[in-house]
Amino acid sequence: MTITERDSISEIERRIELGQFRWRADREDVHMNNEAALIDMIGKPAKELHTARSRNDQVQTDFRLWCRDAINRIVPSVKHLQVALVKLALKSGGIIVPGYTHLQRAQPVLLQTTLHIILR
């Protein structure tokens, strides 16, 4: 890969990050949009670049990376919720609430027990 190709790819990334990249719906996916943008920037050499992966592999990898990023953004909120539930369980002492099994009321249980079960 030449410096021009690397610089062009970096420029596409920069435009995407700044929200300046023009996504076209007539192009099949993110890869087609990137490829077309690279062709617009450097011409024919862009058509010869290949990732050595199928389109399906690329889409699957993109989806996995998106999921990983989404999970990383959610984890702090989940941890905050867990801490709040533990605090509530410690405060709830002897509060009795109806237990449930198969969406039907069951024997009475302590709220503290229910919250600990939720936290597992």
C-alpha positions as CSV (number, residue, x, y, z in Angstrom):
1,M,0.0,0.0,0.0
2,T,1.5,3.4,-1.0
3,I,1.6,6.5,1.2
4,T,-1.1,8.0,-1.1
5,E,-3.4,5.1,-0.5
6,R,-2.8,5.1,3.3
7,D,-3.3,8.9,3.4
8,S,-6.6,8.6,1.4
9,I,-7.9,5.8,3.7
10,S,-7.0,8.0,6.7
11,E,-8.8,10.9,5.1
12,I,-11.9,8.8,4.7
13,E,-11.7,7.7,8.3
14,R,-11.3,11.4,9.4
15,R,-14.4,12.4,7.4
16,I,-16.4,9.6,8.9
17,E,-15.4,10.6,12.4
18,L,-16.2,14.3,11.8
19,G,-19.6,13.4,10.2
20,Q,-18.5,14.8,6.9
21,F,-18.6,11.6,4.9
22,R,-21.4,11.4,2.4
23,W,-23.1,8.0,2.8
24,R,-25.0,6.9,-0.3
25,A,-27.9,4.5,0.0
26,D,-27.5,3.3,-3.6
27,R,-24.2,1.7,-2.5
28,E,-24.7,-1.7,-0.9
29,D,-23.0,-1.2,2.4
30,V,-20.3,0.6,4.3
31,H,-17.6,-1.2,2.3
32,M,-19.0,-0.1,-1.0
33,N,-19.2,3.5,0.2
34,N,-15.6,3.3,1.4
35,E,-14.4,1.7,-1.8
36,A,-16.2,4.3,-4.0
37,A,-14.7,7.2,-1.9
38,L,-11.3,5.7,-2.3
39,I,-11.7,5.3,-6.0
40,D,-12.8,9.0,-6.2
41,M,-9.7,10.0,-4.3
42,I,-6.9,7.9,-6.0
43,G,-8.6,6.4,-9.0
44,K,-7.8,2.9,-10.5
45,P,-5.3,1.7,-7.8
46,A,-8.2,1.7,-5.3
47,K,-9.9,-1.1,-7.3
48,E,-6.9,-3.3,-6.9
49,L,-6.8,-3.1,-3.1
50,H,-8.2,-6.2,-1.4
51,T,-8.6,-7.2,2.2
52,A,-8.3,-10.9,1.5
53,R,-11.6,-11.4,3.2
54,S,-15.1,-12.0,1.8
55,R,-17.7,-9.3,2.0
56,N,-19.6,-11.5,4.5
57,D,-16.5,-11.8,6.7
58,Q,-16.1,-8.0,6.6
59,V,-19.7,-7.4,7.6
60,Q,-19.5,-10.0,10.4
61,T,-16.3,-8.4,11.7
62,D,-17.9,-5.0,11.5
63,F,-21.0,-6.2,13.4
64,R,-18.8,-7.9,16.1
65,L,-16.8,-4.7,16.6
66,W,-20.0,-2.7,16.8
67,C,-21.4,-5.1,19.4
68,R,-18.2,-4.9,21.4
69,D,-18.3,-1.1,21.4
70,A,-21.9,-1.1,22.4
71,I,-21.3,-3.5,25.2
72,N,-18.4,-1.3,26.4
73,R,-20.7,1.7,26.5
74,I,-23.4,-0.2,28.4
75,V,-21.2,-1.9,31.0
76,P,-20.8,1.2,33.3
77,S,-24.6,1.6,33.4
78,V,-25.0,-2.1,34.3
79,K,-22.4,-1.7,37.1
80,H,-24.2,1.4,38.4
81,L,-27.5,-0.5,38.4
82,Q,-25.9,-3.5,40.2
83,V,-24.6,-1.1,42.9
84,A,-28.0,0.5,43.3
85,L,-29.7,-2.9,43.7
86,V,-27.2,-4.0,46.3
87,K,-27.8,-0.8,48.3
88,L,-31.5,-1.3,48.0
89,A,-31.2,-4.9,49.1
90,L,-29.2,-3.9,52.2
91,K,-31.7,-1.2,53.1
92,S,-34.8,-3.3,52.5
93,G,-34.2,-5.5,55.6
94,G,-37.4,-7.5,56.3
95,I,-39.7,-6.2,53.5
96,I,-41.8,-9.1,52.3
97,V,-43.0,-9.2,48.7
98,P,-44.8,-11.8,46.6
99,G,-42.5,-14.3,44.9
100,Y,-43.2,-15.4,41.4
101,T,-42.9,-18.6,39.5
102,H,-43.8,-19.0,35.8
103,L,-45.3,-15.5,36.0
104,Q,-47.7,-16.5,38.8
105,R,-47.6,-15.5,42.4
106,A,-45.9,-17.9,44.7
107,Q,-44.9,-17.9,48.3
108,P,-43.9,-14.6,50.0
109,V,-40.2,-13.8,50.0
110,L,-37.9,-11.1,51.3
111,L,-37.2,-8.3,48.8
112,Q,-33.6,-8.6,49.7
113,T,-33.6,-12.2,48.4
114,T,-35.3,-11.2,45.2
115,L,-32.8,-8.5,44.6
116,H,-29.9,-10.8,45.2
117,I,-31.3,-13.3,42.7
118,I,-31.6,-10.6,40.1
119,L,-28.0,-9.7,40.6
120,R,-26.7,-13.2,39.9
